[in-house]
Amino acid sequence: MTTLVPVTYKGGVYRHDEIMDLIDDLGGYVVQKHVMAQDVVLQSFVPRDDIDLIREVAKPLAGEVAEAPLVGTEIAVVSPSLEIHHLPHTACDIAEYLRRAGAKTNMVGLARGFGKRIANLNDEERDIINEHDLAVYALGNFEECIREKLPAIRHGIHVPIVVTGAPDRETLVRIIDPPVEGYVGGVGRIMHRFKRPEELAKLDELVEEVSRTLDARRDDLARDPLSVFPPRLMAILEEQIYEVTMLTHPTPVTAQMEGLRVKLPYEFYADDLRALEVADGVMLGDIADVLPSRMRNYILIRIKPFSETGILV
Amino acid sequence: MPQLKQLVVESPDEVGREAYERIAADVLQDLDLVKVVEYLHIYVDPKVPIFVAAGRLRHMPRAIRVNDFANVNIGEKMTVLDIADETYLAPLLRKLWARYGKENVDQPDRFTVVLPAGVAGEEELEQMVVADPSETLYKDVIYALQYIAPEGFKVRRQYIKGGKFYYVASEDTLPGDIVETMVAPIFERMGVTL
């Protein structure tokens, strides 16, 4: 079986459709396409053995293919509030950097996540964070505050958490109980853009920490694979439900590690989706849960594992 | 350009202290207050929890008068104001309308304001106060401190008068004598009495 690896293609608009066709022909999937002026970025999954072929085809077009470990994941960047204290730096810089590594990031600004004693998390925030593959908590400068407030703002979160804060990694590991999946020290509340080499190195460290955490989850998934690979389901959806192509969202269908977020209203499209024929005689409802998302009125598709359905599309 | 003479941050948490030093420097620079704040002393202890900032302002910018940005030419039939810098044009026009009436204030182009002869004397026009930057400066300094302080510290007491300022904030209720116990000693070390 060919292994699909996440890559980013960066190149010009000119003849980029040839690259898209090539990826399609090779059995890969484009999960996200960004057109920025004359540049195109394609976040895609391609067979490992064919990366060199894509590089060769892209050469005359001055396109670059780079491995992007976070393609096909949706990550929540959680900021204690949307006040000027926490934004735009740290939270936005982190979100932007994760995007460069291929992730689809959403910023979650908590209503009352500030303060060590008064911090809390409401049910909507909790549910929205839980709809992601991973949450990055961008916390502040004081050890004391991180220790006291984190239990309150992680209450009920069951997705992996990566915490950033000003204390060094060892201190974070020591003060956070129960432990979280990842720690990045030396990134606290800052008031300037990340631009010095040591600051950018911290962001690289964060990407590494996030991909390490997600790789662990991928390994679990490899042991009990999903009934359908999310980008594959995404391709089927885009082909069969024409309304998806008419959405103006940058990512009308967002690929996650274990499902998809479809930006169509749940009340009108949920039944259509459940009845969608994914393969011969297999309905989407048989292999996945079609759920209302807490994010607007979107649809969240959670794909069931093979062990539960006995179907592999 | 005169630089901030002293920025001192104290905290029992060394990592936090360094971070707050950088935050304070960044905020003052962003809000263009480096030239204005002469001394800033911050003490922050998340365990109490308390945030105290105290300091001195360098000099207050003086009031802006018409002759700072315009030439007044008295002619036989009319008085012409030749505007060199448009920054304060809007408040100038508002002042002129209020004082001489809209019908007497004509603005043929961006850089010229014309008044009929005789409504205003040269001296009177030249010395007219158009804006006072110190009014907004006070707000800017307090905003900067609010911005530097940890966000959860919502309970606060602030003071700015005669070139001295302080800002005390906490997550809990502030004790009534906080100014005497925490702020006054800082001013003492600066050699200033509150």
Interface residues (C-beta under 8 A of the other chain):
Chain A: P80 S81 E83 I84 H85 H86 F114 G115 K116 R117 I118 A119 G140 N141 F142 E143 E144 C145 A166 P167 D168 T171 G188 R189 I190 M191 H192
Chain B: D13 V15 G16 A19 Y20 R22 I23 D26 V27 D30 P46 K47 P49 Y147 P150 E151 G152 F153 K154 E171 D172
